[in-house]
Amino acid sequence: MPKRIRTRPLIQSSGAPRNTKRQQIRLWTVEVIIVILIGLNAYLLYSVFAPTITGLTPLDSPQMTSNSAYAHVQVEVLNGCGEAGISQQVMKYLRKQGFDVVNIDNAEHFKFPETIILDRRGGQEISESAKAVAQALGTPHVILQRNEDRLVDVTAIIGKDYQELRFYGE
């Protein structure tokens, strides 16, 4: 006959279940984990649905219209004047005008006296895209400077005359 293993009874003599300190700690830990997971799920659901409910859009999202004729024009904005944040302002302005600004950065130096638009994709003549960017900014300085390595259609180098451009003050 197999030998019986003696186990402790689950019910004490008074009829109440045994609750050791270790079991209480485990139960409390499980309850804390459940509360944290419920809170995390609530936060994730809120973060997914809150922007669509309130109608908010991210600050850096382009405000292009669906019928923009220049949505395909990829523009690079370079700060050539040394004024902090000027590339960011130009980027926002050009995106509102319907251009696809794909890069903002500093120019090689901050000694550009005038804003220059560089046509990177034009053929024998300056492209309509470069002329449109120049017109949007309000500068007459457009130069044909092909550069297939830049992967942009137009480069706008913002010079020290930035206060005279159309974006300034908007």
Summary of the structure (lengths in Angstrom):
residues: 170
radius of gyration: 32.1
end to end distance: 94.5
largest distance: 105.1
contacts: 410
relative contact order: 0.14
helix: 36%
strand: 16%
